[in-house]
Amino acid sequence: MTRYAAFLIRRLMQACIIVVGIVCVNFVVVHLAPGNLAEVMAGQGGGADAGYIAALKERFGLDQSLWVQFGRYVWNLLQFDLGYSFRESMPVSVLIADKLAATLILMVSSLAIAFMLGVSLGMLAAMRPNAISDVVISLLALIGYATPLFWLGLLLILLFTVKLGWLPSGGMRTIGVPSTGLAGILDIARHAILPVVTLTVFYMAVFIRLMRASVLNVASLDFVKTAYAKGMSFRQVYAHHVLGNALLPMVTMLGVNVGGILGGSVVVETVFGWPGLGRLTFDAIFSRDINLLLGILFFSSLLVVVTNLVTDLVSAWIDPRIEVSK
Amino acid sequence: MSARGMRGRTPWLRPSALTGALILLVVLIGAVVAPVLFPAGPWPAVGVPYTPPFGSLAQPFGTDTLGRDVAAGLFYGARVSLTIAIVATVAALSIGVLVGATAGYVPGWCDDVLMRVTEIFQTIPNFIFVIVLVVIFQPSIVAIISAIAIVSWPPIARLVRAEFMSLRNREFVLSCKLVGVPPLKIIFTEILPNCLSPVIVTSSIMVATAVLLEAGLSFLGLGDPNVISWGTMVAIGRPALRTAPYLSIFPGIAIFLTVVAINLVGEALNEALDPRRNRG
């Protein structure tokens, strides 16, 4: 067995432990809810019928011991059965699958843009620490970090929709525009601009800070001094030695921030009426649909586990030292 | 000027740090004097709805959709935001220090288990977890504080653990062990004080994150219904975005400035407390 395969298996095991842990946390959270679980869930959902309460009791095995309840809960989740949403009259897993694509459009494009901008600006800032370029870029990062996403979204609507009238204020499509083909894609892209910009600003700030610190760290290492000593120019050193080594931890950071972006999409999709997971979360909050909320929480945690796994495997593939050190 | 002179005294006197400290001071004073300036609280209607800002001395920031004073909301909002952020950070700090110190001081299975738990909490998306907790426990200040604390402690735990691991075999700790100082006393009087500065820096940034988390929660309608909060004010103003944008703009500026100020002060703290920076 190769070293990489061994690393892969060890990392998969770790991921499984995390998933089991997440299931436990979810189970504890459900049972911390004050009062009878089924009644709390149904009551907060508003006007549930007796059949739904019975279904909930059956699902969670409320008349059984806590261990049986836990076993049943795990068994349901293993089959990706996240329960039924009374408010939406649909299984939770179907609801999530329906909304996933819309959220992925926002998530992937803003992560990609934020990563590219953040890495280049962070590099630029760290190349001349305390110079005017560094001060300006760091200020930009501070502003991006401190602006609440929902507020930035409203400001953008105010400017680009209310004042200038250039872009739609919300939704994903224009009624009447064909939903397929080039026209459909362009229509979605036009609607996506403002929400993507909103999400990008915050994560660009995060990546600028991480990249700047990473470059500064690498630049202080001995092999960089060696590179200068053998006569390489400033440009060559940064292009050939610093950039690659500073980028490596950023790959891991890309995975770490997926969870944050999922959270951010809740407010952003709410502000822009974007029909994705975030908007679904807001609707679930509004109707106090706890079963749906728990499903979304579990699913998004799973998404984070998977992306962390992928980014770890990618960075171990790029840099074999990681296999050994972990 | 010598390098030592520049680094030795500047962190606190730099314009950015001073600006941050000044803004923070204003917000703090605003939070403290809110009941004195507005004894009736932020809820009663004091004027005609949608009075524009900067028009009169009585309502300098205008009135909202129901004629409530925006200025009163901003002052009381400062109280709520800061209270929630600071108490949640202190709570997260206690959990994080406890977990991190135990894991870092007791190697082996205890460390393994605690680090796995920390990893699990770090994996679950923070904001969605906070939302679920607040919905299940019903929105109240206590629920919001607890929820924010529950998602915020892992970075502190990791930090404290790393510091403890590097300190636990140093001579001054070993000599304490040798003469029979009990472990708890070693942890609290010997090791913990030595890793305080990175913990302080990290928790200052946590306060800023907590302000943003609380704002996001209350914008989504999950704030404590009995108190006004900046996020709630933005949510109240949102339907009137076209006609009265100032209703959304002012509270947003308050959140933004507070978070910027905490960050600037945190940066200055970082440079003042981090001895490694003085190297170069």
Interface residues (C-beta under 8 A of the other chain):
Chain A: I17 I18 G21 I22 V25 V29 V30 L32 A33 P34 V40 Q44 L142 I143 Y145 A146 T147 P148 L149 F150 W151 L154 L155 I157 L158 V162 S220 G259 G260 L262 G263 G264 V266 V267 T270 T281 F282 I285 F286 R288 I290 L293 L294 I296 L297 S300 S301 V304 V305 N308
Chain B: R116 V117 E119 I120 F121 T123 I124 P125 N126 F127 I128 F129 I131 V132 L133 V135 I136 F137 A208 L212 A215 G216 F219 L220 G221 L222 G231 V234 R238 L241 R242 P245 S248 I249 G252 I255 F256 V259 V260 N263 L264 G280
